[in-house]
Structures are given as structure tokens and as C-alpha cells.
Amino acid sequence: MDFKGFVDMIDVMTCILSVETKEDGSYGEIRIVHGNAPYIASIEIPNEAMPQMLASKFIPNSPYQKYIPKDLNFEDFCYRCAVLKQPMHTYVKPERFDFWFNLYMIPLQSVGNIHYCTYSQIISKNADSEQMSNTSASTASAVLNTCIKLRGATNFQHTMDEVISDIRKIIDAQSCVVLLTDHEKRTCSILSESRNEYSVLPSMSRILNDKFYDLTASWKDTIGGSNGLIIKNTNDWQYLKEKNSAWYESLKKEHVDSLVLFPLDVNGESLGYIWACNFDTNNSVKIKETLELTIYFVASEIANHKLLERLKVLSSMDMLTGVLNRNEMNNRIDGLRAGSITAIKGIGIIFADLNGLKRVNDKGGHSAGDLLLKNAAIVLQNVFTGDEIYRAGGDEFMILLSYTTEDEIKEKCSRVKALSKQYKDVSFALGYSYQNDSSDITSALKLADQRMYEDKETFYRDNPELKR
């Protein structure tokens, strides 16, 4: 067949691909046989509107890796089209490119163990929502159901658990997991996990440890700039063994027979990964199609949830000291007074007022005063670990303890006094109260406040030179 003459009749970027098959049923080299003028120009003529290839000269019948990094998803599509004679279409944005690819592949004739197909691509900078939704009815219905659940969620965690369970069932996998990564702390956490009752795979809670982040850090390179990774056959496993032997060994150790993994990225921010294990590999195209669409919405909802959590933290935190702010304190006290939140047993209230903040401000300026407040907060955070610490005012803090005892409160107040001596100018006037429960929070606050002022008077009586 005159492949060159054939592709020259096509206007959009098109090339002919060949796929070699071996006697054992696996495939070997995938080559770019010929390309039309627009396709060759996309390689040889630098253009900001086109992805940058690995080589700048087109040589017919070259292995495809000469122009793009090895990509298992691309190889799977080539095999299905050229060898299995299945017309293929997908709309994707590989991580290595800042472009969306609308890809079409049509099977052609085979000659012996060499099989051929066309490969046509239309490239754009921006996503086309119509193309994204151009998928099978069953996949579209599943993704739509996911979107409805996510958009209508009132309990984020419950809804995410339900969605991940749905995804696992749709792709008929033994397990499906959403893992979040914190790149600053270099830690991982499980957001959701779903496993069927026949799963031979261990729970992620058993596998997850302090070293797991290091493993996840290797996944990006293993994916190789593609939009995801599917391990389903001998070729794929061999690629993984060569590319990431540590991950390969860990998967084999945990009885993973097949794996699909997609990064959860939003606006350039890496949130984590979603993956599923031990699924029907005959449905790998549908699985890939389902996850490609679903992760777009899942990642967006995770990003929105994280943003809301950050805003909630910011709105409740005193930005200078890092403890809870006065507004959060008032909400907590009002809730206890009104009985709108669960009552506290063994409640302790401590008021801690800094001695000499005005003097420090007058002498060293507000920067010195800010440092004093920060050091004071550190003292309280070190002593009252796990307790609620609020900045009630300029130089005044309140600590609320739950399920405590009066002896424990006294012991912590003594530790505050001792630890304060480690920091320059940090000195607290302290007053506490203890009650069996929070039913009369108002009287507890008054008593703690009264004792704090008595302690302050004693301090300035003994140290008149420090009086503000």
C-alpha cells in the first residue's frame, strides 16, 4: 500500500503507525512509518502552537519513542487499533504537554506480523467540553451520576466514600483508593478506599507508613508524562519492572495483577492519586475512559474542599500567634451556653494574661511586642498540647480543657510559669477554674478571670518596676 500517498490525501495531522507482534502474542516495536506534511511540520518546524517533540527531524519508519517518551496508554491504543482492528478515539491532555489532543485511529491492513493503522490528531490549547463529554452512554451516565453526588454533597467524606465505591463497581475492581499527598510535609493520607468482599489485596491503612511518600514521589516519572498509567499485560509489567523496580516488587508482593493509576491535578497543583487494582483487563479502554472523565470532577471537588478547609482555618485562627482567635472563642462559649454543642465533662478554664506587653512595645516597638506574643503562644502550645488555646484579646489568652481534673490544671499552670523563663520577657498572670461539667460556663469564666487579675496584681506588687 502507498502509505505516503494515502496520508497526503488527509488535511489534518496524520501519520501511519506500524505495530510488530511476537509469537507469544505480545507486541514489539511501534514505528511511525510515514507522515503527511502537517504532521512532519509539527516535528520539524518550531511552533508555540504545537507540542515540542524529542527530535526535530522526521525519519520514516522510526520508533515512536524517538519523538515522544514511552507511553503505555499510547501503545495500548496502537495495539488495539492496528492488531485487534478496533477503531479508536480519545480526547486527552497528557501531563508532559500543555495541550489537549483529539486523537483518531483507524485500522489498516496487516502484512505478516506487522500491523498498520492511521493516527490523526487535532491539537488545541484549551479544553473542549463537547469533546470531553463525547463518550459512550454508559460511561457518560456513570460520570454524570458522580457529578450529581459531588455537587449535592453536604458531608464531603461520606459522599467521597460513596463515589469511590461507585467507581470501583463500575470498573469491576477489587479495590479503589484516593490518596492525598502533602509535598511540604512529605506525607500521604488516605481520603477514601473501597474494597470488594473477595479482594485479596491488603487495606491501604496497613500498607501506609512514613516511607510511602517516597514511593509516591517516584510515580510521576513512571507515568512518564502521560495522563495516567495502566498495567494490564506482560509488556506493561516489564515496562514497570525496568522503570520502577521498587514499585514493581511491592505490587507483586501484595498480589496486584492489574493497576490503573491517575494523578489528581488541579491548576498545576498535585493533590494526590486515584488508583484501582485487579480489574477485568478486557475492559481497560472503558476503565481508562471512565477514570479520565471522573478524576476531572473528583480532583476539582477535593481542591474545593481543601480550599474551604483552609479558609475555615484562616477565619478561626489568630494569624500572628497561630492559636484560635477571639471570634472562634466566642462561638465556642456561646455554643456551650446555649447547649447547642455537646456538653463538656471535667471542664477547665484558664486565663493567661501577658505581663509587660505595653512596656515591651514602648521600648522595642511593635515588632518586639509581636515577638513576645509569638513566644508566649509557643509556651502555651507546648504546655497545653491537645487543648483549645484562644487569643482572647491583645495580650490575653484563654485555654479550655476538656475531661480534665483540677490537679492537672494546677500542674499545667506551674509548667507555664516554669517554661516562660526560657523566653525573654515572657511572663503570665494566670487564673483558672474547674467544674464537673460545662452547664455553668459563665461562672467558670468569671472565676478564672478574677483569679487571673489577682495573680497580675501580685506580680506587679512584687515587680513594681515592670508595671505597665
C-alpha positions in Angstrom: 0.0 0.0 0.0 1.2 3.5 -0.8 1.1 4.8 2.8 2.8 8.1 1.8 0.2 8.8 -0.9 -2.6 7.8 1.5 -1.7 10.2 4.3 -1.0 13.0 1.8 -4.7 13.0 1.0 -5.6 13.9 4.6 -5.7 17.5 5.7 -5.3 17.1 9.5 -2.0 16.0 11.1 -1.9 12.2 10.2 0.7 9.5 10.2 0.8 5.7 9.6 1.9 3.6 12.6 3.1 0.0 12.5 2.9 -2.5 15.4 5.0 -5.6 15.4 3.6 -8.7 17.1 5.6 -11.6 18.5 4.9 -15.3 18.6 3.9 -15.2 22.2 1.1 -12.7 21.4 2.9 -9.7 22.9 3.9 -6.7 20.8 7.3 -5.3 19.9 8.3 -2.1 18.1 5.8 0.6 17.3 7.0 2.8 14.5 5.9 5.9 12.7 6.0 4.7 9.1 5.0 7.9 7.2 3.5 11.3 8.0 1.7 13.9 5.9 3.0 17.5 5.6 1.2 18.9 8.6 2.4 16.0 10.8 6.0 16.3 9.7 5.8 20.1 10.2 4.7 19.6 13.8 8.0 17.8 14.4 10.4 19.8 12.2 9.1 23.4 12.4 9.2 25.0 15.9 5.8 26.5 16.7 4.4 27.6 20.1 1.0 26.3 19.0 2.5 22.7 18.8 4.0 20.4 21.4 7.8 20.2 21.5 9.0 16.8 20.2 12.1 14.9 21.4 13.6 15.2 17.9 13.5 17.9 15.3 13.9 15.7 12.2 11.3 13.2 10.9 12.8 10.0 9.7 10.3 7.5 8.2 9.9 4.1 10.0 11.4 5.4 13.2 10.4 4.0 16.6 7.8 6.4 18.1 9.9 6.9 21.2 12.3 9.0 19.0 9.6 11.7 19.2 7.7 11.3 22.4 8.6 9.4 25.7 7.4 5.8 26.0 3.7 5.9 26.8 1.8 2.7 27.7 -1.6 4.3 27.0 -0.4 5.2 23.5 0.9 1.7 22.9 -2.3 0.1 24.1 -4.3 2.2 21.6 -1.9 1.4 18.8 -2.2 -2.3 19.6 -5.9 -2.3 19.8 -6.3 -0.4 16.5 -3.5 -2.0 14.4 -3.6 -5.6 15.7 -7.1 -6.0 17.0 -8.6 -3.8 14.3 -10.6 -1.6 16.6 -11.2 2.0 15.5 -10.0 4.2 18.5 -10.8 7.7 19.6 -9.8 9.6 22.7 -9.6 13.2 24.0 -6.8 13.7 26.4 -4.3 16.1 27.9 -1.0 14.3 28.7 0.9 15.8 31.6 4.0 16.3 29.6 2.2 18.7 27.2 0.2 21.8 27.8 -2.2 20.8 25.0 -5.4 18.9 24.5 -5.2 16.1 21.9 -8.3 14.9 19.9 -7.0 11.6 18.6 -8.4 9.3 16.0 -7.0 5.9 14.9 -8.3 3.7 12.0 -7.0 0.1 11.5 -5.4 -0.7 8.1 -4.1 -4.0 6.6 -1.6 -6.3 8.1 1.4 -7.8 6.4 2.6 -10.9 8.3 3.4 -9.9 11.9 3.4 -6.1 11.0 0.1 -4.4 11.5 -0.8 -0.9 10.5 -3.2 1.9 11.5 -3.7 5.6 10.9 -3.1 8.2 13.6 -4.7 11.6 13.3 -4.6 14.4 15.8 -6.1 17.8 16.3 -4.4 19.9 19.0 -5.7 22.8 21.0 -4.6 24.8 24.0 -8.0 24.9 25.7 -10.3 22.0 26.6 -13.4 21.5 24.6 -16.2 20.4 26.9 -18.2 18.9 24.0 -15.3 16.6 23.2 -14.8 15.7 26.8 -18.5 14.6 27.0 -18.3 12.7 23.7 -18.1 9.3 25.2 -20.2 6.1 25.5 -23.7 6.3 27.0 -22.8 4.0 29.9 -19.7 6.0 30.8 -21.4 9.3 30.4 -24.2 8.1 32.7 -21.8 6.9 35.4 -19.8 10.1 35.3 -23.0 12.2 35.4 -24.1 10.3 38.5 -20.8 11.0 40.1 -21.0 14.7 39.3 -24.5 14.9 40.8 -23.4 13.3 44.0 -20.4 15.5 44.4 -22.2 18.7 43.6 -25.0 17.9 46.1 -22.7 16.8 48.9 -23.4 18.0 52.4 -21.0 15.5 54.0 -17.8 15.6 51.9 -16.2 12.5 53.4 -19.4 10.3 53.2 -20.0 11.4 49.6 -16.4 10.8 48.5 -16.5 7.3 50.0 -19.7 6.6 48.1 -18.3 8.0 44.9 -15.1 5.9 45.1 -17.2 2.8 45.9 -19.3 3.5 42.7 -16.1 3.9 40.6 -14.8 0.6 41.9 -18.0 -1.1 41.0 -18.2 0.5 37.5 -14.7 -0.7 36.6 -15.2 -4.0 38.5 -12.0 -3.7 40.5 -11.1 -5.4 43.8 -10.1 -2.1 45.3 -10.1 1.6 44.6 -8.2 4.2 46.6 -7.8 8.0 46.7 -4.5 9.0 48.3 -3.7 12.6 49.1 -0.1 13.9 49.2 1.3 16.8 51.2 4.5 17.8 49.4 5.7 20.2 52.1 5.4 17.7 54.9 6.2 14.8 52.6 3.3 12.7 53.9 0.4 10.8 52.5 -3.1 10.2 53.8 -6.0 8.0 52.6 -9.1 10.1 51.7 -11.2 7.1 50.6 -10.9 3.4 50.0 -13.3 0.8 48.6 -12.7 -2.9 48.5 -15.0 -5.8 47.5 -15.6 -8.7 49.7 -13.4 -11.0 47.5 -10.4 -8.8 47.5 -7.0 -10.5 48.1 -5.4 -7.0 48.4 -4.4 -5.6 51.8 -6.1 -2.5 53.1 -4.1 0.7 52.4 -4.3 1.5 56.1 -2.0 -1.5 56.7 0.5 -0.5 53.9 0.7 3.2 54.5 3.7 4.2 56.6 6.2 7.1 56.9 8.2 5.9 53.8 5.2 5.6 51.5 5.5 9.2 50.3 8.9 8.4 48.9 7.3 5.7 46.7 4.6 8.0 45.5 7.3 10.6 44.6 8.5 8.1 42.0 5.1 7.6 40.3 5.3 10.8 38.3 8.4 9.7 36.5 7.0 6.2 36.0 3.8 7.6 34.3 6.3 9.4 32.0 4.3 12.5 31.1 1.2 10.6 30.1 -2.2 11.3 31.7 -2.2 8.0 33.6 -0.8 4.5 33.8 -2.5 1.2 33.1 -0.7 -2.1 33.9 -2.6 -5.0 32.5 -0.3 -7.3 30.5 3.2 -8.7 30.2 4.5 -5.7 28.2 3.2 -3.3 30.8 4.7 -5.2 33.8 8.0 -5.5 32.0 8.0 -1.7 31.5 7.2 -1.1 35.2 9.9 -3.6 36.3 12.5 -1.7 34.2 11.2 1.8 35.0 10.5 1.4 38.8 11.7 -1.9 40.2 10.9 -0.9 43.8 7.2 -0.2 43.0 7.1 -3.3 40.8 8.3 -5.5 43.6 5.8 -4.0 46.1 2.9 -4.5 43.8 3.8 -8.1 43.1 4.3 -8.7 46.8 0.7 -7.5 47.5 -0.8 -9.7 44.8 -1.6 -6.9 42.4 -2.4 -8.4 38.9 -3.6 -5.2 37.2 -3.4 -1.5 38.1 -4.8 1.8 36.8 -3.4 5.0 38.3 -4.2 8.6 37.6 -2.8 11.7 39.2 -5.2 14.2 40.7 -4.1 17.6 39.5 -5.9 20.9 39.5 -4.5 24.1 38.0 -1.0 22.8 38.3 -1.4 21.6 41.9 -0.7 18.0 42.6 -3.3 16.7 45.1 -2.5 13.0 45.1 -3.6 9.9 43.1 -6.6 7.7 42.4 -6.0 4.1 41.5 -7.8 0.8 41.2 -6.3 -2.8 41.3 -7.3 -6.2 39.9 -9.9 -5.4 37.4 -11.1 -7.1 34.1 -8.3 -6.2 31.7 -10.6 -6.8 28.8 -12.4 -3.6 29.7 -9.2 -1.4 30.1 -10.4 1.1 27.5 -13.7 1.7 29.2 -11.9 1.8 32.6 -9.4 4.4 31.3 -12.3 6.4 29.7 -14.3 6.4 32.9 -11.4 7.4 35.1 -10.2 10.1 32.7 -13.5 11.9 33.0 -14.3 11.1 36.6 -11.0 12.3 38.0 -11.6 15.7 36.5 -14.6 16.2 38.8 -13.2 14.3 41.7 -10.0 16.4 41.7 -12.0 19.6 41.4 -14.1 18.7 44.4 -11.1 17.7 46.5 -9.4 21.1 45.6 -12.6 23.0 46.6 -12.9 21.1 49.8 -9.3 21.8 50.7 -9.7 25.4 49.9 -12.8 25.7 52.1 -10.9 23.9 54.9 -8.0 26.4 54.5 -10.5 29.3 54.6 -12.2 27.9 57.7 -8.8 27.6 59.4 -7.8 31.1 58.4 -11.1 32.5 59.6 -10.7 30.8 63.0 -7.0 31.4 63.6 -5.1 34.4 65.0 -2.6 35.0 62.2 0.1 36.4 64.5 0.3 33.6 67.1 -1.2 30.6 65.3 -3.8 29.9 68.0 -7.5 30.2 67.7 -8.9 33.7 67.5 -11.4 35.7 69.6 -14.3 35.0 67.2 -13.8 31.3 67.4 -13.6 31.6 71.2 -16.9 33.5 71.4 -18.6 30.9 69.1 -17.4 28.1 71.4 -18.5 29.8 74.6 -21.9 30.8 73.1 -22.4 27.2 71.9 -21.8 25.9 75.4 -24.0 28.5 77.0 -26.9 27.7 74.6 -26.4 24.0 74.8 -26.2 23.7 71.0 -23.0 21.7 71.2 -22.2 18.6 73.3 -21.6 19.4 77.0 -18.1 19.0 78.4 -17.3 16.9 81.4 -14.4 17.9 83.6 -14.1 21.4 82.2 -11.2 23.7 82.9 -10.9 27.4 82.0 -7.6 29.2 82.2 -7.0 32.9 81.5 -3.3 33.8 80.7 -2.5 37.5 80.5 0.9 38.6 79.5 2.7 40.9 81.9 4.5 43.9 80.5 3.4 43.9 76.8 3.0 47.7 76.8 6.4 48.2 78.2 8.0 45.9 75.6 6.1 47.8 72.8 7.2 51.2 74.2 10.8 50.1 74.5 11.3 48.0 71.4 8.5 48.8 69.1 5.6 46.7 67.9 7.9 44.2 66.2 9.3 43.4 69.7 5.8 43.2 71.1 4.8 40.8 68.2 7.8 38.6 69.0 6.7 38.5 72.7 3.2 37.4 71.7 4.6 34.7 69.4 6.9 33.3 72.1 4.0 33.5 74.7 1.8 31.4 72.3 4.7 28.8 71.9 4.8 28.4 75.7 1.1 27.8 75.8 1.1 25.4 72.8 3.9 23.4 74.4 2.1 23.0 77.7 -1.5 22.7 76.5 -1.0 20.2 73.7 -4.4 19.0 72.5 -6.3 21.6 74.4 -8.1 24.6 73.0 -6.0 27.8 73.0 -7.5 31.2 72.1 -6.2 34.7 71.8 -8.9 36.5 73.7 -7.5 40.0 73.2 -4.3 42.0 72.7 -2.3 40.3 75.5 -4.8 37.9 76.9 -5.2 34.2 76.1 -7.9 31.7 77.2 -7.4 27.9 77.4 -10.3 25.5 77.5 -9.6 22.0 78.8 -12.0 19.0 78.5 -12.2 15.9 80.6 -9.5 17.2 82.9 -9.0 17.4 86.7 -8.2 20.4 89.0 -4.8 18.8 89.8 -4.0 18.6 86.1 -4.9 22.2 85.6 -2.7 23.3 88.5 0.2 21.2 87.2 -0.1 22.8 83.7 -0.2 26.3 85.2 3.0 25.5 87.1 4.6 24.3 83.9 3.6 27.6 82.1 5.3 29.6 84.8 8.5 27.5 84.5 8.7 27.3 80.7 8.1 31.1 80.4 11.5 31.7 82.0 13.1 30.2 78.9 11.9 33.1 76.8 12.9 36.8 77.2 10.2 39.0 78.8 7.5 36.2 78.7 5.6 36.3 82.0 2.0 35.3 82.5 -0.7 36.2 85.1 -2.7 33.0 85.4 -6.2 32.3 86.7 -8.1 29.1 86.5 -11.5 27.5 87.3 -12.6 23.9 87.3 -16.2 22.5 87.1 -17.6 19.0 86.8 -19.3 20.0 83.6 -19.9 23.0 81.3 -23.5 23.6 82.4 -22.5 26.9 84.1 -19.7 28.1 81.8 -20.4 31.8 82.7 -19.5 31.4 86.3 -16.4 29.4 85.3 -15.2 32.2 83.1 -15.8 34.8 85.8 -13.9 32.9 88.4 -10.9 32.3 86.1 -10.8 35.9 85.1 -11.0 37.1 88.7 -8.1 34.8 89.7 -6.0 36.0 86.8 -6.4 39.6 87.9 -5.4 38.7 91.4 -2.3 37.0 90.1 -1.5 40.1 88.0 -1.8 42.4 91.0 0.6 40.1 92.9 3.1 40.2 90.1 3.2 44.0 89.8 3.3 44.4 93.6 6.4 42.2 93.7 7.8 43.8 90.5 6.8 47.5 90.6 9.5 48.4 88.1 7.7 46.3 85.4 4.3 47.8 85.9 2.9 48.9 82.6 
